[in-house]
Amino acid sequence: MIDPVKIALISAGSALGGVIISQFFSLLVSFLDKKHKKQQLLRQKYEEMLFHFSASLQWIVKVNSSSTQEDVMALSQSVDARKALSLCLLYFPELKDAANNYVKAQSQYYRSIATHYDRSNQFPAGAQAAVKDMQHQVVEKGLTDSKIFFENLIISTSYKYTKA
């Protein structure tokens, strides 16, 4: 016959084993759920950053087509480009330098437009700057290059954040 102590030990061991296995699977499910939620958050923020970047492209068109001093002054910064930069600083460190360069290029572009704007001239601000100064073309190329670089980097890193 089996000793009652052995029966008690086997029963206790089985119960303890069941608890340990149950806890292990609970922790595993919790870990996987947490990882999935993080991936969902990153995807949501990536999409938000991409929408802000896309909206910032309209800023260039608006600055170029500004025909009053009030319009030019109102467009001193692209709010959407700054929002895209903020999201990159918080969530996407590999994009932050490209985003920052894009914002800086927009700032230089605006300075060039504002410097060359003459309210007595009937042409839009972008046309005035292009005609008055050849350096404006260099600034415009810098903006275009930084935009293309940032856009290509967004595309090349999208696989990390869009799989949720």
C-alpha positions as a LaTeX table, in Angstrom:
\begin{tabular}{lrrr}
\hline
Residue & $x$ (\AA) & $y$ (\AA) & $z$ (\AA) \\
\hline
Met1 & 0.00 & 0.00 & 0.00 \\
Ile2 & 1.07 & 3.60 & $-0.68$ \\
Asp3 & 2.06 & 5.63 & 2.29 \\
Pro4 & $-0.41$ & 8.51 & 3.05 \\
Val5 & 2.49 & 10.98 & 3.15 \\
Lys6 & 3.44 & 10.07 & $-0.42$ \\
Ile7 & $-0.17$ & 10.52 & $-1.52$ \\
Ala8 & $-0.28$ & 13.96 & 0.10 \\
Leu9 & 3.04 & 14.95 & $-1.51$ \\
Ile10 & 1.90 & 13.79 & $-4.96$ \\
Ser11 & $-1.41$ & 15.66 & $-4.58$ \\
Ala12 & 0.27 & 18.84 & $-3.38$ \\
Gly13 & 2.89 & 18.59 & $-6.13$ \\
Ser14 & 0.23 & 18.14 & $-8.79$ \\
Ala15 & $-1.73$ & 21.13 & $-7.51$ \\
Leu16 & 1.40 & 23.27 & $-7.33$ \\
Gly17 & 2.45 & 22.17 & $-10.83$ \\
Gly18 & $-0.95$ & 23.12 & $-12.17$ \\
Val19 & $-0.72$ & 26.57 & $-10.60$ \\
Ile20 & 2.80 & 27.11 & $-11.96$ \\
Ile21 & 1.80 & 26.06 & $-15.48$ \\
Ser22 & $-1.30$ & 28.24 & $-15.32$ \\
Gln23 & 0.73 & 31.26 & $-14.16$ \\
Phe24 & 3.31 & 30.68 & $-16.88$ \\
Phe25 & 0.67 & 30.74 & $-19.59$ \\
Ser26 & $-1.02$ & 33.79 & $-18.01$ \\
Leu27 & 2.29 & 35.66 & $-18.05$ \\
Leu28 & 2.96 & 34.60 & $-21.64$ \\
Val29 & $-0.48$ & 35.78 & $-22.78$ \\
Ser30 & $-0.01$ & 39.05 & $-20.86$ \\
Phe31 & 3.40 & 39.61 & $-22.48$ \\
Leu32 & 2.08 & 38.93 & $-25.98$ \\
Asp33 & $-0.95$ & 41.17 & $-25.40$ \\
Lys34 & 1.27 & 44.00 & $-24.15$ \\
Lys35 & 3.53 & 43.63 & $-27.19$ \\
His36 & 0.52 & 43.69 & $-29.51$ \\
Lys37 & $-0.91$ & 46.81 & $-27.86$ \\
Lys38 & 2.45 & 48.55 & $-28.17$ \\
Gln39 & 2.59 & 47.64 & $-31.86$ \\
Gln40 & $-0.95$ & 48.99 & $-32.33$ \\
Leu41 & 0.02 & 52.26 & $-30.63$ \\
Leu42 & 3.12 & 52.62 & $-32.80$ \\
Arg43 & 1.06 & 51.97 & $-35.94$ \\
Gln44 & $-1.50$ & 54.58 & $-34.88$ \\
Lys45 & 1.22 & 57.15 & $-34.15$ \\
Tyr46 & 3.02 & 56.29 & $-37.40$ \\
Glu47 & $-0.15$ & 56.91 & $-39.37$ \\
Glu48 & $-0.71$ & 60.15 & $-37.48$ \\
Met49 & 2.86 & 61.27 & $-38.22$ \\
Leu50 & 2.40 & 60.39 & $-41.90$ \\
Phe51 & $-0.85$ & 62.38 & $-42.07$ \\
His52 & 0.87 & 65.42 & $-40.54$ \\
Phe53 & 3.77 & 65.08 & $-42.99$ \\
Ser54 & 1.34 & 64.90 & $-45.91$ \\
Ala55 & $-0.57$ & 67.93 & $-44.63$ \\
Ser56 & 2.70 & 69.86 & $-44.27$ \\
Leu57 & 3.19 & 69.66 & $-48.03$ \\
Gln58 & 0.25 & 72.03 & $-48.45$ \\
Trp59 & 2.17 & 74.64 & $-46.46$ \\
Ile60 & 4.65 & 75.02 & $-49.34$ \\
Val61 & 1.83 & 75.65 & $-51.81$ \\
Lys62 & 0.18 & 78.17 & $-49.48$ \\
Val63 & 3.42 & 80.08 & $-48.88$ \\
Asn64 & 4.20 & 80.22 & $-52.60$ \\
Ser65 & 0.72 & 81.44 & $-53.49$ \\
Ser66 & 0.50 & 84.05 & $-50.72$ \\
Ser67 & $-0.41$ & 87.40 & $-52.18$ \\
Thr68 & $-0.70$ & 89.61 & $-49.10$ \\
Gln69 & 1.71 & 90.37 & $-46.32$ \\
Glu70 & $-0.81$ & 89.05 & $-43.81$ \\
Asp71 & $-0.91$ & 85.71 & $-45.65$ \\
Val72 & 2.88 & 85.49 & $-45.70$ \\
Met73 & 3.17 & 86.33 & $-42.00$ \\
Ala74 & 0.44 & 83.89 & $-41.02$ \\
Leu75 & 2.42 & 81.04 & $-42.59$ \\
Ser76 & 5.67 & 81.55 & $-40.69$ \\
Gln77 & 5.63 & 77.93 & $-39.53$ \\
Ser78 & 4.14 & 74.71 & $-40.76$ \\
Val79 & 2.24 & 73.41 & $-37.75$ \\
Asp80 & 1.84 & 69.99 & $-39.36$ \\
Ala81 & 5.58 & 69.61 & $-39.96$ \\
Arg82 & 6.20 & 70.44 & $-36.29$ \\
Lys83 & 3.61 & 67.86 & $-35.22$ \\
Ala84 & 5.30 & 65.24 & $-37.41$ \\
Leu85 & 8.63 & 66.14 & $-35.82$ \\
Ser86 & 7.15 & 65.86 & $-32.32$ \\
Leu87 & 5.81 & 62.39 & $-33.06$ \\
Cys88 & 9.19 & 61.34 & $-34.43$ \\
Leu89 & 10.93 & 62.63 & $-31.31$ \\
Leu90 & 8.57 & 60.66 & $-29.08$ \\
Tyr91 & 8.07 & 57.41 & $-30.99$ \\
Phe92 & 10.39 & 57.08 & $-33.99$ \\
Pro93 & 14.01 & 57.97 & $-33.14$ \\
Glu94 & 15.34 & 56.81 & $-36.53$ \\
Leu95 & 13.17 & 59.46 & $-38.23$ \\
Lys96 & 13.87 & 62.41 & $-35.93$ \\
Asp97 & 16.92 & 63.78 & $-37.76$ \\
Ala98 & 15.20 & 63.67 & $-41.15$ \\
Ala99 & 12.09 & 65.30 & $-39.67$ \\
Asn100 & 14.17 & 68.00 & $-37.99$ \\
Asn101 & 16.04 & 68.70 & $-41.24$ \\
Tyr102 & 12.71 & 69.00 & $-43.05$ \\
Val103 & 11.42 & 71.54 & $-40.49$ \\
Lys104 & 14.70 & 73.49 & $-40.72$ \\
Ala105 & 14.50 & 73.51 & $-44.53$ \\
Gln106 & 10.93 & 74.83 & $-44.32$ \\
Ser107 & 12.12 & 77.57 & $-41.97$ \\
Gln108 & 14.90 & 78.58 & $-44.38$ \\
Tyr109 & 12.43 & 78.52 & $-47.25$ \\
Tyr110 & 10.03 & 80.76 & $-45.35$ \\
Arg111 & 12.86 & 83.18 & $-44.53$ \\
Ser112 & 13.73 & 83.39 & $-48.22$ \\
Ile113 & 10.08 & 84.02 & $-49.17$ \\
Ala114 & 9.52 & 86.61 & $-46.44$ \\
Thr115 & 12.76 & 88.43 & $-47.23$ \\
His116 & 11.90 & 88.85 & $-50.88$ \\
Tyr117 & 8.21 & 89.62 & $-50.52$ \\
Asp118 & 7.17 & 93.06 & $-51.74$ \\
Arg119 & 3.55 & 93.96 & $-51.07$ \\
Ser120 & 3.52 & 96.48 & $-53.91$ \\
Asn121 & 4.23 & 93.67 & $-56.36$ \\
Gln122 & 1.14 & 91.91 & $-57.72$ \\
Phe123 & 2.78 & 88.50 & $-58.06$ \\
Pro124 & 2.55 & 85.77 & $-55.38$ \\
Ala125 & 5.31 & 85.53 & $-52.80$ \\
Gly126 & 6.86 & 82.39 & $-54.30$ \\
Ala127 & 7.19 & 83.96 & $-57.75$ \\
Gln128 & 8.70 & 87.13 & $-56.30$ \\
Ala129 & 11.38 & 85.21 & $-54.41$ \\
Ala130 & 12.22 & 83.06 & $-57.45$ \\
Val131 & 12.68 & 86.11 & $-59.67$ \\
Lys132 & 14.56 & 88.33 & $-57.23$ \\
Asp133 & 17.24 & 85.96 & $-55.97$ \\
Met134 & 19.03 & 82.96 & $-57.45$ \\
Gln135 & 19.88 & 81.84 & $-53.90$ \\
His136 & 16.17 & 81.13 & $-53.43$ \\
Gln137 & 16.50 & 78.25 & $-55.88$ \\
Val138 & 19.22 & 76.73 & $-53.69$ \\
Val139 & 16.95 & 77.05 & $-50.65$ \\
Glu140 & 14.05 & 75.57 & $-52.61$ \\
Lys141 & 16.22 & 72.62 & $-53.70$ \\
Gly142 & 17.26 & 72.09 & $-50.08$ \\
Leu143 & 13.60 & 71.95 & $-49.05$ \\
Thr144 & 12.79 & 69.53 & $-51.86$ \\
Asp145 & 15.76 & 67.31 & $-51.02$ \\
Ser146 & 14.92 & 67.19 & $-47.31$ \\
Lys147 & 11.27 & 66.44 & $-48.10$ \\
Ile148 & 12.22 & 63.59 & $-50.44$ \\
Phe149 & 14.73 & 62.17 & $-47.95$ \\
Phe150 & 12.21 & 62.27 & $-45.10$ \\
Glu151 & 9.51 & 60.74 & $-47.30$ \\
Asn152 & 11.80 & 57.91 & $-48.45$ \\
Leu153 & 12.81 & 57.22 & $-44.85$ \\
Ile154 & 9.15 & 57.07 & $-43.83$ \\
Ile155 & 8.52 & 54.54 & $-46.59$ \\
Ser156 & 11.59 & 52.44 & $-45.79$ \\
Thr157 & 10.80 & 52.19 & $-42.05$ \\
Ser158 & 7.06 & 51.61 & $-42.44$ \\
Tyr159 & 7.42 & 47.82 & $-42.24$ \\
Lys160 & 8.40 & 48.14 & $-38.56$ \\
Tyr161 & 5.26 & 49.99 & $-37.56$ \\
Thr162 & 2.48 & 48.89 & $-39.88$ \\
Lys163 & 2.32 & 45.20 & $-39.04$ \\
Ala164 & $-0.10$ & 45.50 & $-36.09$ \\
\hline
\end{tabular}
